[in-house]
Amino acid sequence: MLCIFVWIGKSLQLFHVIGNYFSPARLFKWCTSLILIFLFSVGYGQNQVLEASDHTQDEIFVQYINNLYDSISTITDYTIKKRLSDSVFAITAQKNELAHVHSLLFQVMRLNNPRTDYFDEAYQLAKKHHRIDDMCLVEYSRGQYYIARRQFDSAMVHILNYRNMTPQPHGEGNNNIVNLMGDIYYHAGLYEQAREVYHDLYQQYKEEQNWNFYRPYVMMNNLGQIALKTGKPQEANRWFRQSLQLAEQYLRTPYLNNTLAYTKIKLSETAMAMDSLLLADKWLDEVLAIPKQNLQEDVVQELTFCRANLLYKQGRMEEAKDMAMKLLPDDTIHFSDYRFVPDIYNLLSDINLAQGDYSTALNYHKQQDLMEDSLKEREHLARSMIILAEKEHQETKNKLQAYKLRYQLVLAVIISLVVIFLIFLWFYRKLYQSRLALVNRQIEKNQEKVILEKENQIKSEWDEEWETQYRMIVKLQLLLKNEKSHLDPHLSIQHLADLMNTNRTYLSKAVNTVLEINFSKFINEYRISEAIKLISEGFTSNHTVEALAQHSGFANRAVFNSAFKKQTGVTPSFFIANYKRKRDDLSGL
């Protein structure tokens, strides 16, 4: 019962706030939504055990919350919007983690809450419940958030993560990614690249005849906006009129009024660019006829800014100033995000300059410069070095041609690198096969337990001295076979000479003369033979390469690796891996 009374109290508080702002019809809609949330939430608290196996109620609750946020987003008064959204935020934080994902996003994206850690919290909640769609939504929102703040490198991190979760080459997930890339180009001032991205997306919807969806109208309006930015009002007019005509004919979604209003505002801006002030006034009158509660905050700000510009061009300076002042941040907070700063400072500077108030005009101009400098400082250096370099190539026709030539050169280098890489792979495969052959030959030698003797190098003339040296080598080989002296890492030729009752000089000369190798290589051959024997007996299944080196008589792994590769042609690791593979293949047969 206590929970019920608390809910009723919260609901009445919300009704009071809403009643002060909305018309009776809209108040009835809000009351209905809140009552449904209340009734569902009570049921939700009483049936948590059942919901563990059935997520239907979760989905219904999430849908209610989304509908509620859709209604809240139409509120243009920031104080009321924040009060309502904070109440819903508290409800979802207590009742449902999936719905709370959307509450966290609303706080950052619609209320301009600086707590970017809400993105991380929302992502982790979506990941916890294995909601790929919600995880994508979080990354898409993060991309938009950082693009709007000109932090393009941060935006790219989340766009790429979004792309990794959206592997299909087609579909709206991929279109979202492409759209965000176009937005990065647009906000960086790379209008030609942005135009190509937006136009390709528009063509896709045009071919599908998919006009009952918001994105084709966004693309057409973006293309019109680029035309305005680049001084092509006639082209902008064609795009905006086409967008308006198709929207009036085919668009039947809840955001129809918002789309129509935004497009007509842009048509008004286009008319002003062509000095058709009467036509601009006509378009704005049509927008003003649309109920304000059906428009989102960003469109209301677009309307206010456009009206202020028109009043200025009509010479109605005081009215223009009053209208422009509504878009300046102040203590009463009308909007969650002031989108036209520093453009408003520029407009107010022009208005005061036209009125002869040079001091105020200069002050606004300084504020505009400070704001623009602040925005530039927030751009990350990594992004700036790339995008601003590209932007310079768009300033003149010659620089554009230089950029295209550079692009072609980079493409040619990439193709060349790919070809070189493929050739390298081919040679590497050949080398790999030759190394495998070396391994196979060495394995065969080890399996037969034959130590290669160099009897074929015996000289044709057996004089007495050479025969004595040969017998010494035979004796040396028997000594190593029986005593395993080569397994001592500190073995020296002097030690062996002492064991054989001879001197080190004569023993060294015998090794060089009969075997035609030095003493170090002679001992290493025995040690490597021991290593191969240990490998064939499975020693490396439970021991490291370092242990193998020590048990074979080498002082350390580095010396072992060098000696092993000189004798076998491959490294110990490669030999071990391929010996295991061959042994497994033979056991499979």
Steps between C-alpha positions, in 0.01 A plus 500: 500500500783737581639455148157577353468825696849605399412435134177694529688791656757500220230476236302791648818708508563422133137575411527839669813590303355378172165673560673834522650450155275289277158534350219276641536253213873470547456480877262204452763324285767553766274386782416184306869422442594557863208293631601212271858525628374504860277197455767307314768590755290369788447177311867491412599512866264219590591264218880510476525122528271447203692757296820297537361260241278736304632836375172620348423741784854637482451578133163667568651711777790608275252598228297706748816680610601570139155640422522715809840638398366569150237723660751666734733577210236729346510731803697814423521633856818349642395523866180305446672251272774434756256463790293242312798307362667489843184344643494235228874448549442420869225253409706306244806497727290318760276284284660388174861498373401473132279807524774677696729472195269743320475726806879529515519587129221757531686676780813551291354544152185704572584677827865573419606332823884513509523155661640301211545207737127445449593366156727239662232406752238464226735288288580267790130454584421417137797262486392334825165409344655409161307778324702558183246753369530709816880470495495631141265781607743606773797506259293683235401761760859535616611557144242777457594652836871530420441614142287789627791597726757468223682218680529295184761251621277405797204475265691266269580260787130443565399504135749219434371305801148548366617374162658191657165416657325557166683264260234490228595714197142628460222607732429796724785415736750548219312809380533651847877454481520655152278788616731570794801507268320756286427706813871498590587636154222760523597632844865509396408717202582233241180563310594317181569175687186546710293562187618173344407303812157660536424468128588129495265434792224705334540301177462176696161606642396642164566166328303321774221764485517503879342839570314417822819519704684795652849449353440585129361839608799557728728423204315739266501775762871440569574533128300822492687628806836427332383690193415798723838479674681498166305795353260307272151616608331380179626146553403519869150611403459195273602259775278657767196518270545138396527397866184695589300361206590137574441540875152647446416221258648189666618561857250367757709474817477685834788727399319630189431846648859528617630412151264742326585781741876454463480486119288817481745680729780405261291621206465831683878521546543423130256774406696747716821393324327592171371830650136382480391629841126474429540131407715443808227658716237277335692182583544604863129579533425142394739369766343721767161344415628162622429445875821567691459191718534284187849632431821383656737737674756516218233602248367767737850644522535488119171690473606763754835555330343525155236749622770714662695506171191592299409783738856630469484492119161678514656780705298421812804520724340506845274205419798314353703571813223377731462184296876433489536550875276196555776280363767629738574289809358665811399423857145393409616220261254456214690234311711199593758580230561841343577407140552848346773637721720671369273571195270702728794711618576575137137595427476721810826668400354579155175628652674735744736613227199589282353697794824691548580342837863428413611417853237226546562372148872472572430320828282239326764463230764428766270245665457335161878478452547359850231238445644395164849477651362285781337265251824469308693418815263209565588337172749220552839532334488152344178581314610850408818386327297287260170677445629855501770396252224369273301817553786708365482304177140612452573874513606539136471302179874446482514357851205275420684361198810450714293308754354275230849431364619420850207266551581317177864476600409355839269254329780395263737457795243289682449281194877467460535406865227240461678350198833500686332341798352224282841437344652489846237246606585284200873506580428442866294194414786364291744568783260342747478186286881479470534538875244226550710276274801571720299404808381177337854402402626571849216296655581206275865516607399506866246214466767279343743603781785537257767758573639629179856389468727671258674188384454608138747778573781261593803579302618254238849488646497362854825605647589407853422840653155530343413144608597588857278810487213295360526249783499789746174629350344153525611485863358850556167399350481190723587713802221748425254218430576323830580790735261757354757768570344728237200550730720710728448868400852577631675225303837607355743341256761494779273283715452249217872499427572414864249215487669363188856545636599741223543875463233746382701615198533149356132423571388821331718428198353147474144636498585759236695256281274195509157662531587835337304692765604685813458360848204721592294388200595138564368512859187694392413223252486253791298741709250568223474128436415462869241780471329330205500173692330672796243658268419163344453354851244766589722709727357830372144397582569583865811719481593835353755568228730640770486165681567319172810715445633425849439124473677500164815659645456862389574786738192701399214515254659761274806284430273198454278680248798621298672159489177311428410725208853479353489121497132433413405813309202574730448626855430257787144634540423444133652151512300405813169624357540321170635181663185489711285557191672222308482264798127571535447437129684166522305399810177585318592255225 
